[in-house]
Structures are given as structure tokens and as C-alpha cells.
Amino acid sequence: MIRYKKLGYVALGVTDLEKSITYYRDLVGLQLNLQEEGVAYFSCSDDHHNLVLYASPVAGLKRISWELESDAELDNAAETFKKHGLDVYELPIEDSKAMCQGRTLRFIEPNDGICFELYSQQYKRSLSYNVTVSKIARLGHVVVSFSDWDASIKFFRDVMNFQTSDSIDGFINFMRCFPNPYHHSFGVSSAKLRGDRPGLHHVNFMVTDMDDIGRAFNRMPENDIPIVFGPGRHPPSGSIFYYFLDPDGMTVEYSFGMEEFPEHNPRKPRSLEPRPDSGDYWGGLPKEDWAKQGDILPAEPQLTGKLL
């Protein structure tokens, strides 16, 4: 079984890089650590990056990257994926260093063609994350809308060793990257909710306290940022949530609090009815443009290096 440390970073394509840099730095509260031609690296921890933005003609999900527990787990993961018929590539060392990472592997998720990345070490910064408008605790999770909900759940469970915590039947499956304790670091949503178009559902940042939600409740509307859901409280994880849109209309979430699972003898996953109060204890409903924008960007150009 593959053992993960955490969700490492999410890479997005954005249509106006400078505008998105201002948004994620000044309104979301991420720290810009490095900007090069066509790419910007942000952090909300002592990692070099937890969010990477690429200039792109189309906005969407470019890559999802996972940090494993050790370098040996990279070999374990590579062998596991190869046994299931996946091509696994090891990034050239100069490319990994340029991204401030150690050894790095990539492969294409088989259902909708998302580029997935694995690494066991990312450079740490000498200065801690500089808190500005929000005390972000960590990159929390990413949710993706897949064209075949059941097949995608099976892949992430049986091949990637993600564990289901809960699900809202037919809509979303909340999964944790074992043995990371948080209720979910990944979500498998159904593309039926966005016109049968697979794509990004949302990216989440977990904040430190309720005041971070409260300040965002005022800050976002004051800066003409569309609010698409919340504040509210999710029944599956117990998290307080607040969803808003980025300059390309992609959905970003702040959340506070989340159930944690022990590695051994966790509770069994629950299946919730697909009805409104399964999404919000407080009775709120998302707006029409919630989780609708963000394509899956082509993965092939990212598969460089040695085929293992």
C-alpha cells in the first residue's frame, strides 16, 4: 500500500497571471515565493509551494501533486502503478530542482487524463509563512468532477490507496490519502453536476480559526469577489465553509475545522442521502456558478523524463 504524507500542491492554469497573482496573494492570503516567466509559486506553509499558477489560454486544473512519506514510497508507488498498466515518468533531476523538489514522478490518471505527481521532498523555506489577510493553516483538499464517478472512486481506492471517509450518494466521495488523518484531502465529484463536463470542482485552504472566515465574509464582497456558497457547515466533515470565485471563475474554499481519523481502526464511512441538508447543516444552497469553471488541461506535455 502506498503511504502518503499529504496533498503537496495544486497547479492551475490561469488566463491572466498578474491578475491571479494579486488575487491569491492579497485576497486569499497566500505568500508569493517565486515568479518566473509564465509561472508563480505560492505557499501557505514552510513548503516552497502549495499552489502553482501557470499562464494559460484556458483556465483549469493542470496538475495535482502528492507528498509521500519517503523516497522508498516513490519506488513502491511506481511499481504499483506499473502493475495496473500506467506509464510512470521520472522528471529529469534538473527539472525537479527547478521546481525546488527532490525526486519527482508523474503519470496520467486513466479516467479523465489528469496529470498526477508524486514526490517525497520539497525544499523548505528559511522564513515561515507570512500571515496577511488570513491565517491559512494548510492546503486542505482539491475536489475534481469526473465523467465516470464509480470508476474514478475505484481507481483512487484500489490503485492509489485513498480511503473513503464519507460520500453523498451519486454526488461526491470524500477521500483521505492514507494515512493522512484529515477527513478528506481529495474529493471525487460527478461531472453530471456541471453538464457532464469533467473538470475542477474547487481548491480548499484550511484556516486557523473562525475569525478568518468572518473577515473573508466582509473582505470578499468589499472587493467584488463573487460568493457562491456559505458560510455554512458541512455534515460529512464538520467543517465551517465559505466558497468564492477566483478571476477565472474557478471556485476556492476557506474551511475551518475537520474530523481526523486514526490510522488504525477508523470509523466506517457513511453514505449520506443526496439532499440539500447533506451539504449544509445550516440549510444553505450553492449558487449556480459554484464549482462550474476550470477545465482539465492537457497532461501529455508534462510527462517528460525517464519512463520507468
N, C-alpha and C positions, 0 to 999 in steps of 0.2 A: 504494500500500500504506500502510495506517495504521501509524504508528510510535508505540510506547508507551514510557513511561519505567518504569512498574512497576504492580503492583497497589496501588491507593491505600488503600482501606479496605473493610471488610465491615460491613454493617449487619444486626443481628439483632433480632428481636422476642423479648422475654423476659417470662415471666408474673409474676415478682416482681423489679422493677427494683432495689430496695435490696439484696436478697439477691445478685443477679447482680453488682451493683457491688462488693460486698465480695469476692465470689469472684474476679472478673477483676483487681481491684486487689491484694488481699492474698495470693492463692494463685497466680495466673498471673503477676503481676508487672507488669501494665500501669499506666500513670500516668493517673489521672483528671484531665482538664484542664478540663472544664466539665460541670456538671449543671444542667439546666433541667427544667421540668415535663415529665415523661414521657420524657426522653431524657438519655443520658450519653455523653460523648465521651472516648475513651481514646487514648493514644499509646504507641508503643514506639520513637519516633524524634524528630527535630526537627519533624515534621509536627504540625499541630494535632490530628489524629485518624487513627488506623489501624483503630479498631473503634468502632462506634456502637451503643449499645443503646437500644431503644425499648420502653416498656411496651406489652404486647400481650396480648390474651386467649389467643392461641395462640403457642407458641414456634416460631421458624423463621427462614428467610432472607428478609430484607426487600429488600436491595439489594447489588449488587457494583459497586464504583467503580474506575475505571482512570485513572491519571495519564498523559497523553500528553506527547510531547516538547516541544510548542509549541502556542501558540494557533492557528497555521495548521493544525496537525493536527486540531483540532476541526472546522474547516471541511471538511477532507479527509474526516474520518470521517462527518460529517453527509451529505455528498454520496454517499459510498459506501453508507451505509445506505438513503438515499432511493432510490437506483438499484435496490436489492434489495427495494423495496416496504415499508420500515419507516417508521413515523411517528417523527420525531425532534423532541423538545421542548427549548427553551432555557429554563432556570429563570429566573424574574424575578431581576433583579440584587439586590433586597433579600433574596430567599431564599438566593441564593448567598453573600452577605455574612454572613447569619445563620449559615451553616454554615462560615464562615471560609474560603471558596473564591472563586476568580475565576469566570470564565465557566464554566457547567456545562450539559451536555447529558444528556438521559435518553431511553431508548427501551425497548421491551419485547422481550426475546429471544423469538423466534417459536415455539419448541418447547414450552416449559413455562411461559412467561409471567413470567419473572424480570425485575425492573427492573434495567437496567444503566445506569450513569452514567459519563460522561467529563468530565474537567476537565484544565486544563493548569497550574493554580497553586493551591496551598493555603497558607494562612498558616503561617509558621514561628514557632516559639516562641523567645523570647529566652533561656530556660533550657533546657539539654539534658535529655534523658530521664533521669529519676532512677531508677537501678537499685536494686531492693529484693531480692526473693527470687530473681530470675533475671536474668541479663544478656541480655535479649532483643535480638537484632541487628536484626530487622525482621519485619514481617508477611510471611510466606513465600508462602502459597498458600491457595486455597479449592478444595474439590472438591464437585461437585454431582452428584446422581444424576438422570439424565434418562430420560424414558419411551421415547424413541427414540434409542438410542445412536449409530447410524450417522448419522442426520440431524443430530444435535447436533454431532458431530465435523465434519461437512461445513460447517455454518454457521460454527463458530468458525474453521475453517481458511480457507474460501473468502471469507467476508464480513468477519470481524473480524481476519484476518491473524495468527492464532495458529499457531505451528509445533509439530508433534508431535515430542517428543523420544523417547518410547518408549510402548509400550502393552502391557498384559496382555490378550490377545485376548478380546473379549467382555465384559470386566470394567471396565477403566479405561484412558483415554487421557491421557497426561501431556503438557501443552501449555505452551509459554512464549509470553508476549506479546512479539512481535518488536519491537525487537532486544534486549530484556532477556535477560541471559545465563543466568539460573538455569534449571536443568533443567525445572522447571515452576512456574508461578505460578497455573495453573488445571488442574483435572482434570475430565474428563468420565467419570463413572461410570454404570453401568447400574442403572436402578431395579429390575431383576429381583432385585437383591441385597437389596432391602428391600420385598419383596412387591408389586412393580410400582407403588410409590408414589414419584413424584419428590420430591426434597427435598434438604436439606443433607446432605452426607456428612461433611465436617469442615472446620474452620478451623485453619490452621497458623501457628505462630510459630517462627522460626528463632532458636536460642540461640547464644551466643558460644563455649562450649566444653563438653566432656563433663561437667564438674562441674555444669553447670546441669541436665543430665539426671539425674545422680546425686543431687543434692539433691531434685529433684522425686520421684525414686523413693522417697524417705523421707517427704517433706513431704505428698504427696497422700494416701497411706494413713493417715498420722497424723491427717489432718483428715477422714477418712471419705469421701474422693473416690474414686468407682469407677474402677479401672484396667481398660481394655478391650483393650489390645494393647501388648505390649512390656515392657521395652525390646527392640529388635531393630534390624536393618539392612535397608533396602530395596534389593534388587538393581538396580532401574532407575536410581535417583538416587545410590545410595551413602550415603544419609542414615541416621544413627542416629535412631531414633524412639521416642516414648513417647506413648501416647494415653490420655486420661482424659475424664470427662464433666463437663459444667457442671451447674448446679442444675436445668435443664430436661431433662437427659439428652442434650443435644447434644454432639457429640464435638469435642474440642480436642486438638491435637497440638503437642508440642515436637519439634523436629528439630535435629540438628547436622550440618553439612557437606552439600554438594550439588555435583554436577557443574555446570560452567559451560560454555557454548557460545560460540564466537566468532560475530560477526555474519556473517562471510563464510566459506564452505566448512566448515560444521559437519559433524560425522559424520552418517551416515544414521540415522534412527530404527530401533529394534529392536522386534520383536514377540515377546513372551515367552509361553510356554505358560501356560494358565490352571491352574496347580497351586500348592500351598501355598508351595513354596520360591521362587516368583517374587515373593512378597510379603515374605518374611523369610529372609535368609541363615542366621539362627540357628535356624530351624525352629519359630518361634512361630506360634500361631494366634490370631486375634482372638476375643473373647468375643461372645456372641450379640447384645448390645446395642451393639456397635461400629457407629457410622455409621448408626443407625436412626432417630434422632429429629431433628425440625426440618422443618416443612412449608415450602413455598414460599408466602410471604404475598402477598396481593393487590397487584398493581403499579399498577393504574389510579389510585388516589388520589395517587400520587407524580408523575404526569405533569401538571404544571402549567406555565403559561407559554406561550411562543410556539411554535406549530407551524411548524417550518422547511420 
